[in-house]
Amino acid sequence: MFKPTLGIIGGGQLGSMLAVAAKKLEIKTVIFCDDVDAPAQQFANDFLHGEYNDQNKIKESLVKLMLLLMNLKIFLMKR
C-alpha cells in the first residue's frame, strides 16, 4: 500500500499538531524549519533545518515530499 509523505514548513505548535495527526493516519512527515530546536521535530519522521529562503534546502526537502503544507503565520511574522 502506498504511504504518502507530508511536508510541513514550520516546526512550532501547529507543525507539531499536524505531525501528530498525520502519524495517526499513517502519513509520514518531514518538517522544514529555520529553528534548529523546533519542537515539531520530536513528532516528525524527518527534520530539515535551513533558512526559508535557502533554495538548496528547499529543493532538498521537496525531493522527499508528496504534499506540502505551509504555516502562513511564519511568513506573516517574518515581514
KEKE-3310 file (N, C-alpha, C; in steps of 0.2 Angstrom, whole numbers, plus 5000, padded with zeros to 4 digits):
npx = (5004:5002:5011:5009:5019:5020:5025:5029:5030:5038:5040:5034:5020:5009:5014:5019:5006:5001:5010:5008:4994:4995:5003:4994:4986:4994:5003:5018:5029:5039:5047:5052:5061:5067:5072:5083:5080:5067:5051:5043:5050:5051:5040:5040:5044:5055:5067:5072:5083:5085:5086:5072:5073:5083:5087:5093:5091:5077:5074:5080:5072:5059:5061:5058:5045:5027:5016:5014:5013:5010:5014:5006:5007:5021:5026:5020:5024:5038:5039)
npy = (4994:5011:5024:5040:5055:5069:5086:5099:5116:5124:5123:5124:5125:5122:5115:5104:5099:5095:5085:5075:5072:5067:5056:5048:5044:5037:5043:5049:5062:5077:5089:5106:5119:5134:5135:5127:5120:5117:5112:5103:5093:5082:5075:5072:5062:5065:5078:5094:5107:5124:5140:5149:5155:5148:5141:5129:5120:5120:5113:5101:5097:5096:5085:5074:5074:5072:5080:5097:5107:5124:5134:5148:5158:5159:5166:5178:5183:5185:5196)
npz = (5000:4996:5005:5009:5010:5020:5019:5030:5033:5045:5062:5074:5086:5078:5068:5075:5079:5067:5063:5073:5070:5057:5059:5066:5055:5048:5039:5034:5039:5035:5042:5039:5044:5051:5064:5073:5085:5084:5091:5084:5078:5086:5083:5070:5056:5049:5049:5043:5044:5040:5032:5027:5014:5008:4994:4990:5001:5001:4989:4993:5003:4995:4987:4995:4997:4995:4997:5002:5016:5021:5035:5036:5045:5049:5038:5038:5051:5048:5040)
capx = (5000:5006:5011:5011:5024:5018:5030:5027:5035:5037:5041:5031:5015:5005:5018:5018:5000:5000:5013:5004:4988:4997:5005:4988:4983:5000:5006:5025:5030:5045:5047:5057:5061:5073:5074:5086:5077:5060:5048:5039:5055:5050:5035:5041:5049:5062:5068:5077:5084:5088:5083:5066:5075:5089:5084:5096:5087:5070:5075:5082:5065:5054:5063:5056:5038:5022:5011:5017:5008:5014:5011:5006:5009:5028:5028:5017:5028:5044:5038)
capy = (5000:5017:5028:5047:5059:5076:5091:5104:5121:5127:5117:5126:5121:5120:5109:5098:5096:5092:5079:5070:5070:5064:5050:5043:5042:5033:5048:5051:5069:5080:5096:5110:5124:5138:5134:5120:5117:5117:5106:5098:5088:5077:5071:5071:5056:5068:5086:5098:5114:5128:5146:5148:5157:5144:5137:5122:5117:5119:5108:5095:5095:5094:5079:5069:5076:5072:5085:5102:5112:5129:5138:5155:5163:5161:5171:5185:5186:5187:5203)
capz = (5000:4996:5010:5007:5014:5020:5021:5034:5034:5051:5067:5080:5089:5073:5064:5079:5079:5061:5063:5077:5067:5051:5061:5067:5048:5045:5035:5036:5039:5035:5045:5037:5049:5052:5071:5074:5091:5083:5094:5080:5076:5090:5081:5063:5053:5046:5050:5039:5046:5035:5031:5022:5008:5005:4988:4990:5007:4999:4984:4996:5006:4990:4984:4999:4998:4990:4998:5006:5019:5024:5040:5034:5051:5048:5033:5041:5056:5046:5036)
cpx = (5004:5005:5013:5016:5021:5024:5026:5032:5033:5036:5038:5025:5010:5008:5018:5012:4998:5003:5010:4998:4990:4999:4999:4985:4989:5003:5013:5025:5037:5044:5053:5056:5067:5076:5077:5083:5070:5056:5045:5044:5054:5045:5035:5045:5055:5061:5073:5077:5087:5083:5077:5068:5081:5086:5087:5092:5080:5070:5076:5075:5060:5055:5059:5048:5033:5017:5015:5012:5013:5010:5012:5008:5017:5030:5025:5021:5035:5044:5039)
cpy = (5006:5022:5035:5050:5067:5081:5097:5109:5124:5122:5119:5122:5118:5114:5103:5095:5092:5085:5074:5068:5066:5056:5045:5041:5038:5037:5050:5059:5071:5087:5100:5117:5128:5138:5127:5116:5117:5111:5101:5092:5082:5072:5069:5064:5059:5075:5089:5105:5118:5135:5145:5151:5154:5139:5130:5117:5115:5114:5101:5092:5093:5087:5073:5070:5074:5078:5090:5106:5118:5132:5145:5160:5164:5166:5178:5188:5188:5194:5208)
cpz = (5000:5002:5008:5012:5014:5022:5024:5035:5040:5057:5074:5083:5083:5069:5068:5079:5073:5060:5067:5073:5061:5053:5063:5061:5044:5039:5037:5035:5039:5037:5042:5041:5050:5059:5072:5080:5090:5087:5090:5077:5080:5088:5074:5061:5051:5048:5046:5042:5041:5035:5026:5015:5005:5000:4988:4995:5005:4994:4988:5000:5001:4987:4988:5000:4993:4991:5003:5009:5022:5030:5039:5039:5051:5044:5035:5046:5054:5042:5041)
residu = (MET:PHE:LYS:PRO:THR:LEU:GLY:ILE:ILE:GLY:GLY:GLY:GLN:LEU:GLY:SER:MET:LEU:ALA:VAL:ALA:ALA:LYS:LYS:LEU:GLU:ILE:LYS:THR:VAL:ILE:PHE:CYS:ASP:ASP:VAL:ASP:ALA:PRO:ALA:GLN:GLN:PHE:ALA:ASN:ASP:PHE:LEU:HIS:GLY:GLU:TYR:ASN:ASP:GLN:ASN:LYS:ILE:LYS:GLU:SER:LEU:VAL:LYS:LEU:MET:LEU:LEU:LEU:MET:ASN:LEU:LYS:ILE:PHE:LEU:MET:LYS:ARG)
# end
